[in-house]
């Protein structure tokens, strides 16, 4: 299986993929072997007669013909390594785009990609991370220091996901966005011959923070139980951008961008929260709503409505009081507890799996 993985610089994309490969390779119940191929390293290792700089990031500010020569060399090397690899799962770590000095620069040579890889890619993944952590990671690199403000990074993060998703749609291949903070077992589940069922875990974050912040730990434990049961879980709190979801206030540290940058980027960050959560609904097989509060959450009900529109089944957990008949339009079943939900969904999946084998 060939998995094409993108993510902006500073998103810790390659580190995440290596953790996923290690997880697969060390699982005694998984006989497959996974290997990571870092295109950035291959760009740095081009032959001496093609070398423009020892730092491949400098190429982004230079001659596009030289950049093309580096990519030809790197992608040819990548093709050779893939062909010679005995790994069952080949994870390619690369970029879809770069943001430099207000310019959006292509991170891929589409013609080369079409010639060398397009027919072989089985899955596209974009790895994303908190905007402030990306900013901090880039500030620590000499070639990126003071190149981008937080707004640039937030926009770059959107471009990276959008370009990868468009490419996946064009080729008719599945696309998934994963948070750097998510469990690496997700890639193991997504790359199985029959992919593991995936869940978007929806819960009223703001309402829980107002009522009982400890309930967020229960939501996190709920997600862990679902993963241990064999589900891939997309958790909205796996991305934690700067502003507090409860008050909208910023709690900045010395490693975070200046307050003026945070304020400037915030409206884009808030817009991305909605678009990212709906993307996770789209890529999930089902939505599980954990609702241990009587406070109203417009966000949760918007996600339930979207799930109905895109034909994703919705299951409720610990919903307070009697479930309204109107709410019945949006969900398939309601469970009284976390354990009952995990058991019920596991049973449902096994029944569906058995039914598919019998057809």
GUBAKE-791585 format. One record per residue: x, y negated, z of N, C-alpha, C in turn; residue in three letters. Coordinates in steps of 0.05 Angstrom, whole numbers, padded with zeros to 5 digits, always signed. Each point is the difference from the previous one (the first is absolute). Layout:
N
XYZXYZXYZALA...
//
This chain:
359
+00017+00024+00000-00017-00024+00000+00018-00025+00000UNK-00007-00019-00018+00015-00025-00001-00018-00022+00011UNK+00010-00014+00021-00014-00021+00013+00015-00026-00003UNK-00013-00020-00013+00013-00025-00006-00008-00020+00022UNK+00019-00008+00016-00006-00016+00024+00012-00028-00002UNK-00017-00020+00003+00009-00028-00001-00003-00013+00027UNK+00011-00024+00002-00002-00016+00025+00019-00023-00001UNK-00007-00022+00011+00018-00024-00002+00025+00005+00017UNK+00021-00015-00007+00024+00000+00016-00007-00008+00029UNK+00012+00014+00019-00005-00005+00028-00024+00015+00011UNK-00014+00015-00017-00023+00016+00010+00008+00026+00013UNK+00026+00007-00001+00010+00025+00010-00011+00024-00015UNK-00005-00005-00025-00011+00021-00018+00017+00025+00000UNK+00026-00003-00006+00017+00024-00003+00003+00014+00027UNK+00001-00015+00022+00002+00013+00026-00025+00017+00006UNK-00023-00011-00007-00025+00015+00004-00001+00026-00017UNK+00009-00003-00025+00000+00024-00017+00020+00021+00010UNK+00022-00008+00010+00019+00019+00011-00011+00014+00025UNK-00015-00016+00016-00013+00013+00023-00020+00020-00009UNK-00015-00006-00021-00020+00019-00011+00013+00025-00011UNK+00022-00004-00014+00015+00023-00011+00010+00018+00022UNK+00011-00013+00021+00011+00015+00023-00023+00016+00014UNK-00023-00013+00002-00023+00012+00013-00008+00026-00015UNK-00001-00003-00027-00008+00023-00017+00021+00022+00002UNK+00025-00008-00002+00022+00020-00001+00003+00015+00026UNK-00008-00013+00023+00004+00013+00026-00025+00015+00009UNK-00022-00002-00015-00025+00013+00007+00002+00030-00007UNK+00000+00018+00020+00003+00029-00006-00023+00011-00016UNK-00023-00014+00001-00024+00010-00014-00001-00011-00029UNK+00019-00017-00008+00000-00011-00027+00025+00010-00013UNK-00003+00017-00020+00023+00012-00014+00011-00018-00022UNK-00012-00023-00004+00010-00018-00021+00024-00016+00010UNK+00015-00010-00018+00022-00018+00006-00004-00027-00013UNK+00005-00021+00015-00003-00027-00010+00026-00015-00001UNK+00003-00017-00020+00025-00016-00004-00007-00028-00008UNK+00015-00019+00010-00004-00029-00006+00021-00009-00020UNK-00009-00015-00020+00018-00011-00020-00003-00031+00001UNK+00022-00013+00008-00001-00029+00004+00011-00014-00025UNK-00018-00013-00015+00008-00014-00024+00019-00023+00006UNK-00004-00013+00022+00018-00022+00008+00029+00008+00002UNK+00005+00024+00011+00027+00010+00002+00011+00006-00027UNK-00017+00009-00018+00010+00006-00027+00006-00025-00015UNK-00014-00022+00005+00007-00025-00012+00027-00010+00009UNK+00006+00006+00025+00026-00008+00011+00023+00017-00010UNK-00007+00024-00011+00020+00019-00008+00004+00001-00031UNK-00009-00021-00014+00003+00000-00029+00030+00001-00007UNK+00007+00010-00024+00028+00002-00008+00013-00028+00000UNK+00027-00001+00004+00014-00025+00003-00003-00018-00024UNK-00001+00012-00025-00001-00017-00023-00027-00014-00004UNK-00020+00009+00016-00027-00012-00001-00004-00019+00023UNK+00018+00001+00020-00005-00014+00025+00002-00030-00003UNK-00021-00014+00009-00001-00029+00000+00008-00010+00028UNK-00009+00015+00020+00005-00009+00028+00000+00025+00018UNK+00013-00001+00022-00001+00021+00020-00026+00000+00015UNK-00015-00021-00003-00026-00002+00014-00022-00001-00021UNK-00017+00021-00002-00019+00001-00021-00021-00022+00002UNK-00004-00011+00024-00019-00022+00004+00008-00024-00016UNK+00026-00005-00004+00010-00022-00016-00011+00001-00029UNK-00005+00024-00009-00010+00003-00028-00026-00014-00004UNK-00016-00002+00021-00027-00012-00002+00002-00030-00007UNK+00022-00012+00006+00004-00028-00005+00016-00005-00025UNK+00007+00021-00014+00018-00003-00023-00013+00007-00027UNK+00016+00010-00017-00008+00005-00028-00018+00025-00001UNK-00023-00002-00013-00019+00023-00001+00012+00022-00017UNK+00017-00005-00019+00011+00021-00016+00019+00017+00017UNK+00015-00013+00018+00018+00015+00018-00016+00017+00019UNK-00022-00012+00010-00018+00015+00018-00011+00025-00015UNK-00007-00003-00025-00010+00022-00016+00021+00022-00003UNK+00025-00008-00004+00022+00020-00003+00003+00016+00026UNK-00001-00014+00022+00002+00013+00026-00022+00020+00004UNK-00025-00008-00008-00023+00018+00003+00002+00024-00018UNK+00009-00004-00024+00004+00023-00019+00018+00020+00013UNK+00022-00009+00011+00020+00018+00012-00012+00014+00025UNK-00013-00016+00017-00011+00011+00025-00023+00020-00005UNK-00018-00007-00019-00023+00018-00005+00009+00025-00015UNK+00020-00003-00017+00011+00024-00013+00012+00019+00021UNK+00015-00012+00019+00011+00016+00022-00022+00013+00016UNK-00021-00016+00006-00023+00011+00015-00012+00024-00015UNK-00004-00002-00026-00012+00022-00015+00018+00025+00002UNK+00026-00004-00002+00018+00023+00002-00001+00013+00028UNK-00001-00017+00020-00001+00011+00027-00026+00015+00005UNK-00022-00010-00010-00026+00013+00003+00001+00027-00014UNK+00010+00001-00024+00001+00025-00015+00018+00021+00013UNK+00021-00009+00014+00019+00018+00013-00009+00007+00029UNK-00020-00013+00010-00008+00005+00028-00017+00025+00001UNK+00003+00015+00022-00016+00024+00005-00023-00007+00019UNK-00003-00025+00008-00021-00007+00019-00028+00003-00012UNK-00019+00008+00017-00027+00002-00009-00014-00027-00001UNK+00008-00018+00018-00012-00026+00001+00022-00021-00004UNK-00002-00015-00021+00021-00020-00006-00012-00027+00005UNK+00010-00015+00020-00010-00026+00008+00018-00021-00011UNK-00010-00016-00019+00016-00022-00012-00005-00026+00015UNK+00021-00012+00009-00002-00025+00015+00009-00023-00018UNK-00018-00018-00006+00007-00022-00019-00019-00024+00005UNK+00001-00020-00018-00017-00023+00002-00019-00002-00024UNK-00022-00013+00004-00017-00007-00022+00006-00028-00009UNK+00008-00017+00018+00005-00029-00006+00019-00011+00021UNK+00012-00023-00007+00017-00015+00019-00011-00029+00001UNK+00002-00012+00023-00006-00029+00002+00027-00014+00007UNK+00008-00019-00018+00025-00014+00004-00005-00029-00007UNK+00005-00017+00020-00001-00029-00004-00026-00009-00014UNK-00022+00011+00009-00026-00007-00012-00006+00014-00026UNK+00018+00017-00010-00004+00014-00025-00007+00029+00006UNK-00020+00011-00015-00005+00028+00001+00015+00014-00022UNK+00018+00019+00008+00017+00014-00019-00008+00029+00000UNK-00002+00012-00024-00007+00028-00002+00020+00017+00014UNK-00009+00019+00015+00019+00019+00013+00003+00026-00016UNK-00014+00002-00022+00000+00024-00016+00003-00007-00030UNK+00013+00017-00014+00001-00003-00029-00022+00019-00011UNK-00023-00011-00007-00023+00017-00007+00005+00018-00024UNK+00016-00010-00019+00006+00016-00023+00016+00025+00007UNK+00021-00005+00017+00016+00023+00010-00017+00019+00017UNK-00017-00012+00017-00017+00017+00017-00018+00018-00018UNK-00011-00012-00021-00018+00015-00018+00016+00022-00013UNK+00024-00005-00009+00015+00020-00014+00010+00023+00018UNK+00007-00007+00024+00014+00019+00017-00017+00014+00021UNK-00021-00014+00010-00014+00010+00024-00030+00001-00001UNK-00012-00016-00017-00029-00004+00001-00016+00026-00001UNK+00009+00020-00016-00015+00025-00003+00003+00019+00024UNK+00019-00007+00018+00007+00019+00021-00009-00009+00028UNK-00008-00025+00003-00008-00010+00027-00027+00012+00008UNK+00000+00011+00025-00025+00012+00010-00014-00018+00020UNK+00014-00019+00012-00011-00017+00021+00015-00026+00001UNK-00014-00022+00003+00013-00026+00006-00006-00008+00028UNK+00020-00010+00014-00003-00010+00027+00013-00027+00003UNK-00013-00019+00013+00013-00024+00008+00002+00000+00030UNK+00024-00005+00011+00005-00001+00028+00000-00030+00008UNK-00017-00006+00020-00002-00028+00008+00006-00003+00030UNK+00006-00024+00009+00008-00005+00027-00010-00027+00009UNK+00003-00006+00026-00007-00026+00011+00016-00022-00014UNK-00013-00022-00008+00013-00021-00015+00023-00012+00017UNK-00004-00003+00026+00021-00013+00016+00024+00019+00003UNK-00004+00026+00001+00022+00019+00002+00016+00000-00027UNK-00015-00001-00022+00014-00002-00026+00017-00026-00001UNK-00011-00022+00009+00014-00025+00000+00026+00002+00017UNK-00003+00012+00023+00023+00003+00018+00021+00018-00012UNK-00009+00022-00012+00019+00019-00013+00016-00014-00023UNK-00014-00017-00015+00013-00014-00022+00019-00021+00010UNK-00008-00014+00021+00018-00020+00011+00026+00012+00010UNK+00000+00025+00007+00024+00013+00010+00019+00008-00023UNK-00009-00002-00025+00016+00007-00023+00010-00026-00014UNK+00026-00001-00004+00012-00025-00011-00012-00007-00026UNK-00005+00019-00018-00010-00006-00027-00029-00010+00001UNK-00014+00005+00022-00028-00009+00001-00005-00023+00020UNK+00021-00007+00015-00004-00020+00021-00009-00027-00011UNK-00023-00010+00012-00012-00026-00008-00009+00000-00029UNK-00003+00023-00012-00010+00001-00028-00031-00003-00001UNK-00013+00011+00021-00029+00002-00001-00012-00010+00026UNK-00023-00014-00002-00015-00007+00024-00022+00022+00003UNK-00013-00001+00023-00020+00021+00006-00022+00002-00021UNK-00009-00023-00010-00020+00001-00021+00009+00015-00025UNK+00025-00004-00008+00012+00014-00022-00001+00030+00004UNK+00007+00008+00025+00000+00029+00006-00028+00012+00000UNK-00019-00015+00010-00028+00009+00001-00010+00004-00029UNK+00006-00020-00017-00008+00002-00028+00014+00023-00014UNK+00026+00003+00004+00016+00021-00012-00012+00027+00008UNK-00008+00003+00025-00012+00025+00010-00025+00007-00016UNK-00016-00021-00006-00024+00004-00016+00007+00009-00029UNK+00019-00014-00012+00008+00006-00027+00010+00029-00002UNK+00016+00008+00020+00012+00027+00000-00022+00021-00001UNK-00019-00003+00017-00022+00019+00001-00017-00001-00025UNK-00007-00024-00009-00017-00003-00023+00012+00012-00026UNK+00026-00007-00004+00014+00010-00025+00001+00031+00001UNK+00006+00011+00023+00002+00029+00002-00027+00013-00005UNK-00021-00012+00012-00027+00011-00003-00009-00001-00029UNK+00006-00023-00013-00008-00003-00029+00014+00021-00017UNK+00026+00005+00005+00015+00020-00015-00012+00027+00005UNK-00007+00007+00025-00012+00026+00006-00026+00003-00015UNK-00017-00021+00000-00026+00001-00013+00004+00004-00030UNK+00020-00014-00012+00005+00002-00028+00008+00029-00008UNK+00015+00013+00018+00009+00027-00006-00019+00022+00009UNK-00021-00009+00015-00019+00019+00010+00011+00017+00023UNK+00017-00011+00016+00013+00014+00022-00009-00013+00027UNK-00002+00016+00020-00009-00010+00026+00020-00020+00011UNK-00012-00021+00013+00016-00021+00014-00008-00001+00029UNK+00020-00002+00018-00004-00002+00028+00018-00022+00012UNK-00011-00017+00017+00016-00019+00015+00004+00011+00028UNK+00025+00001+00009+00006+00010+00027+00014-00021+00016UNK-00006-00002+00025+00014-00019+00018+00026+00013+00010UNK+00021-00016+00002+00025+00009+00011-00004+00013+00027UNK-00019-00010+00015-00004+00009+00028-00016+00026+00000UNK-00010+00009-00023-00017+00025+00000+00017+00025+00004UNK-00013+00021+00007+00015+00025+00005+00010+00012-00026UNK+00026+00008-00001+00011+00011-00025-00013+00026-00008UNK-00016+00013+00018-00014+00024-00008-00020-00006-00022UNK-00008-00026-00003-00019-00007-00021+00010+00008-00028UNK+00026-00005-00005+00011+00007-00027+00000+00030-00003UNK+00005+00015+00021-00001+00029-00002-00028+00009-00008UNK-00021-00012+00012-00027+00008-00007-00008-00008-00027UNK+00008-00024-00009-00008-00011-00026+00014+00015-00023UNK+00022+00014+00005+00015+00013-00021-00005+00030-00001UNK-00018+00010+00015-00008+00028-00002-00014+00005-00026UNK+00001+00025-00009-00014+00008-00025-00030-00008+00002UNK-00012+00006+00022-00026-00011+00007+00004-00021+00022UNK+00000-00026-00007+00006-00020+00020-00017+00002+00025UNK+00012-00006+00023-00015+00000+00025-00022-00021-00001UNK-00023+00005+00012-00021-00020+00000+00009-00025+00015UNK-00008-00023-00010+00010-00026+00012-00024-00015+00012UNK+00007-00015+00021-00021-00014+00015+00009-00029+00004UNK-00018-00019-00005+00004-00027+00009-00014-00003+00027UNK+00016-00006+00021-00010-00002+00027-00008-00029+00005UNK-00027-00005+00000-00010-00027+00004-00009-00004+00029UNK+00008-00023+00011-00009-00005+00028+00000-00031+00004UNK-00016-00010+00018-00004-00029+00004+00023-00011+00017UNK+00022-00007-00012+00024-00008+00014-00005-00025+00018UNK-00012-00020-00012-00004-00025+00015-00019+00005+00023UNK-00022+00015-00005-00019+00005+00022+00012+00017+00022UNK+00016+00019-00007+00014+00017+00020+00018-00017+00017UNK+00015-00018-00013+00018-00018+00015-00015-00018+00020UNK-00024-00008-00008-00016-00017+00017-00012+00016+00024UNK-00006+00025-00005-00014+00016+00021+00019+00016+00017UNK+00018+00015-00013+00018+00017+00015+00024+00008-00018UNK+00022-00015+00001+00023+00006-00017+00011+00028+00002UNK-00005+00014+00023+00009+00027+00003-00013+00019-00020UNK-00023-00008-00011-00013+00017-00020+00016+00002-00025UNK+00018-00019-00005+00017+00002-00024+00018+00025+00003UNK+00009+00006+00024+00016+00024+00004-00016+00025-00005UNK-00026+00000+00006-00017+00022-00006-00003+00003-00031UNK-00002-00023-00013-00002+00001-00030+00025+00012-00012UNK+00024-00008+00011+00025+00010-00010+00002+00030+00006UNK-00009+00009+00024+00000+00029+00006-00019+00015-00018UNK-00023-00013-00007-00019+00012-00018+00014+00006-00027UNK+00014-00020-00010+00015+00003-00025+00020+00022+00002UNK+00014+00002+00022+00020+00022+00004-00013+00027-00001UNK-00023+00002+00013-00014+00026+00000-00009+00008-00028UNK-00009-00019-00015-00008+00005-00028+00024+00009-00016UNK+00023-00012+00004+00024+00008-00015+00009+00028+00008UNK-00002+00007+00026+00008+00026+00009-00019+00022-00011UNK-00025-00009-00006-00020+00019-00011+00004+00003-00030UNK+00019-00015-00012+00007+00004-00028-00010-00022-00019UNK-00011-00022+00011-00009-00022-00017+00022-00021-00004UNK-00001-00013-00022+00016-00024-00005-00017-00024+00010UNK+00012-00017+00017-00016-00021+00013+00011-00027-00008UNK-00017-00018-00009+00007-00028-00006-00012-00017+00023UNK+00017-00012+00015-00007-00015+00024+00004-00030-00005UNK-00021-00017+00003+00003-00029-00005+00021-00013+00018UNK+00006+00011+00023+00020-00012+00017+00028+00009-00006UNK+00004+00016-00021+00027+00007-00008+00014-00023-00014UNK-00015-00021-00007+00012-00026-00008-00008-00020+00021UNK+00020-00014+00012-00006-00019+00021+00014-00026-00007UNK-00012-00016-00017+00011-00026-00007-00002-00019+00024UNK+00011-00023-00003+00006-00017+00023-00023-00008+00018UNK-00022-00009-00011-00020-00013+00017-00016+00021+00015UNK-00008-00007+00024-00016+00018+00017-00028+00004-00011UNK-00009+00025-00003-00027+00004-00010-00022-00010+00019UNK+00007-00004+00025-00019-00009+00019-00003-00031+00001UNK+00022-00014+00000-00001-00029+00003+00009-00015-00025UNK+00014+00013-00018+00011-00014-00023+00025-00015+00007UNK+00010+00003+00025+00024-00014+00008+00025+00016-00008UNK+00022-00015-00002+00026+00013-00008+00017+00004+00025UNK+00012+00023+00002+00018+00006+00022+00027+00006-00013UNK+00016-00021-00005+00024+00003-00015+00024+00005+00018UNK+00019+00017-00010+00025+00005+00013+00022-00014-00016UNK+00025+00003+00011+00023-00012-00014+00005+00013-00027UNK-00010+00025-00004+00004+00014-00025-00022-00006-00020UNK-00021-00014+00008-00022-00006-00018+00005-00026-00016UNK-00014-00004-00022+00003-00025-00015-00010-00024+00016UNK+00008-00024-00007-00009-00024+00014-00030-00003-00001UNK-00012-00015+00020-00029-00003+00002-00012-00012-00025UNK+00014-00019-00012-00011-00013-00024-00003+00020-00023UNK+00018+00019-00002-00002+00021-00020-00024+00019+00006UNK-00003+00006+00025-00022+00018+00008-00027-00013-00006UNK-00002-00026+00006-00025-00014-00005-00006-00002-00030UNK+00020-00004-00016-00003-00002-00028-00009+00026-00013UNK+00011+00022+00011-00006+00026-00012-00026+00013+00011UNK-00010-00012+00021-00022+00014+00014-00025+00005-00017UNK-00007-00019-00017-00025+00004-00015+00004+00023-00020UNK+00024+00003-00010+00005+00023-00018+00000+00026+00015UNK+00011+00000+00024+00001+00024+00017-00029+00008+00007UNK-00017-00019+00007-00028+00007+00007-00014+00012-00025UNK+00005-00011-00023-00012+00011-00024+00009+00028-00006UNK+00026+00005+00006+00011+00027-00005-00011+00021+00019UNK-00007-00008+00024-00011+00019+00019-00025+00012-00012UNK-00018-00016-00012-00024+00010-00012+00007+00018-00024UNK+00016-00010-00018+00006+00015-00025+00014+00026+00006UNK+00019+00000+00020+00014+00024+00007-00018+00021+00012UNK-00017-00009+00019-00018+00019+00013-00020+00013-00021UNK-00009-00016-00019-00018+00011-00020+00016+00019-00019UNK+00025-00007-00005+00017+00018-00016+00002+00027+00014UNK+00004+00000+00027+00002+00024+00015-00026+00016+00000UNK-00023-00014+00000-00025+00014-00003-00001+00014-00027UNK+00008-00015-00021-00001+00011-00028+00017+00025-00002UNK+00024+00001+00012+00018+00022-00004-00005+00023+00020UNK-00018-00004+00019-00007+00021+00019-00022+00018-00011UNK-00001+00025+00010-00022+00018-00007-00025-00005+00016UNK+00004-00012+00024-00023-00006+00017+00008-00023+00019UNK-00020-00011+00013+00004-00021+00020-00012+00010+00027UNK+00016-00003+00021-00009+00007+00027-00001-00026+00016UNK-00023-00006+00010-00004-00025+00015+00000+00006+00030UNK+00021-00009+00014+00001+00003+00029-00011-00026+00012UNK-00022+00002+00015-00014-00024+00008-00008+00002+00030UNK+00019-00003+00018-00005+00003+00029-00008-00026+00013UNK-00016-00017-00013-00008-00026+00011-00027-00007-00011UNK-00014-00017+00015-00026-00010-00009+00002-00027-00014UNK+00025-00011-00001+00004-00025-00014-00001+00004-00030UNK-00010-00019-00015-00003+00002-00029+00026-00006-00013UNK+00007+00016-00020+00024-00004-00016-00007-00002-00029UNK+00001-00025-00011-00006-00004-00029+00019+00016-00017UNK+00026+00002+00008+00020+00014-00016-00007+00030-00003UNK-00008+00013+00021-00007+00028-00002-00024+00004-00018UNK-00020-00016+00003-00024+00003-00017+00006-00006-00029UNK+00018-00019-00005+00009-00005-00028+00014+00024-00011UNK+00017+00013+00016+00014+00024-00009-00020+00023-00005UNK-00020+00003+00017-00020+00021-00004-00016-00005-00026UNK-00006-00025-00005-00015-00007-00024+00016+00005-00025UNK+00026-00007+00002+00018+00006-00023+00003+00030-00005UNK+00002+00015+00022+00002+00029-00002-00024+00011-00015UNK-00023-00010+00007-00024+00010-00014+00001-00007-00030UNK+00010-00024-00006+00001-00009-00028+00019+00017-00016UNK+00022+00009+00012+00019+00016-00015-00003+00030+00006UNK-00023+00007+00012-00007+00028+00004+00019+00015+00018UNK+00008-00013+00022+00016+00014+00020-00018+00007+00024UNK-00002+00025+00009-00016+00007+00023+00010-00013+00025UNK-00018-00008+00017+00006-00014+00025-00010+00016+00024UNK+00017+00003+00020-00007+00015+00024+00004-00018+00024UNK-00019-00001+00019+00002-00017+00023+00009+00016+00024UNK+00015-00014+00018+00010+00012+00024-00005-00019+00024UNK-00014+00011+00020-00006-00016+00024-00015-00026-00006UNK-00018+00001-00020-00015-00024-00006-00020-00005+00023UNK-00002-00024+00011-00016-00005+00024-00030+00001-00006UNK-00015+00013+00018-00029-00001-00002-00011+00016-00024UNK-00024-00005-00007-00014+00014-00021+00010-00012-00027UNK+00006+00018-00019+00009-00009-00026-00025-00009-00016UNK+00000-00025-00008-00022-00012-00014-00005+00015-00027UNK-00026+00002-00008-00006+00012-00026+00014-00015-00023UNK+00003-00026+00004+00013-00016-00021+00030+00008-00002UNK+00012+00007+00023+00028+00008+00000+00002+00028-00013UNK-00022+00015+00000+00000+00026-00012+00006+00000-00030UNK-00004-00023-00013+00006-00003-00028+00030+00002-00005UNK+00016-00005+00022+00029-00003-00004+00016+00023+00011UNK-00012+00019+00014+00016+00022+00011-00012+00027-00004UNK+00017+00021+00001-00009+00027-00005-00006+00015+00026UNK+00016-00006+00021-00004+00013+00026+00011-00017+00022UNK-00010+00004+00024+00010-00014+00024+00008+00020+00021UNK+00024-00005+00012+00010+00018+00020+00002-00015+00027UNK-00003+00014+00022-00001-00013+00026+00027-00005+00012UNK+00021+00015-00009+00026-00003+00013+00022+00004-00021UNK+00024-00008+00007+00023+00003-00017+00005+00029-00007UNK-00001+00017+00021+00005+00029-00004-00021+00012-00018UNK-00025-00008+00004-00021+00011-00017+00004-00009-00029UNK+00009-00024-00004+00005-00010-00027+00022+00015-00014UNK+00023+00004+00015+00022+00015-00012-00009+00029-00007UNK-00014+00013+00019-00009+00027-00005-00020+00001-00023UNK-00019-00019-00001-00020+00000-00020+00011-00005-00028UNK+00019-00019-00002+00012-00005-00026+00018+00022-00010UNK+00014+00013+00019+00017+00023-00007-00018+00023-00010UNK-00022+00005+00013-00018+00021-00009-00012-00007-00027UNK-00007-00025-00004-00011-00008-00026+00020+00003-00022UNK+00025-00007+00005+00021+00003-00021+00004+00029-00007UNK+00001+00018+00021+00004+00028-00006-00023+00012-00016UNK-00024-00009+00006-00023+00009-00015+00001-00009-00030UNK+00009-00025-00004+00002-00010-00027+00023+00015-00015UNK+00021+00005+00014+00023+00015-00012-00009+00028-00008UNK-00015+00013+00017-00009+00027-00006-00019+00000-00023UNK-00018-00020+00000-00019-00002-00022+00014-00004-00027UNK+00021-00016+00000+00015-00005-00025+00014+00026-00010UNK+00009+00017+00019+00013+00025-00007-00020+00019-00012UNK-00025-00002+00009-00021+00019-00009-00012-00008-00027UNK+00006-00024-00009-00012-00009-00026+00019+00006-00023UNK
//
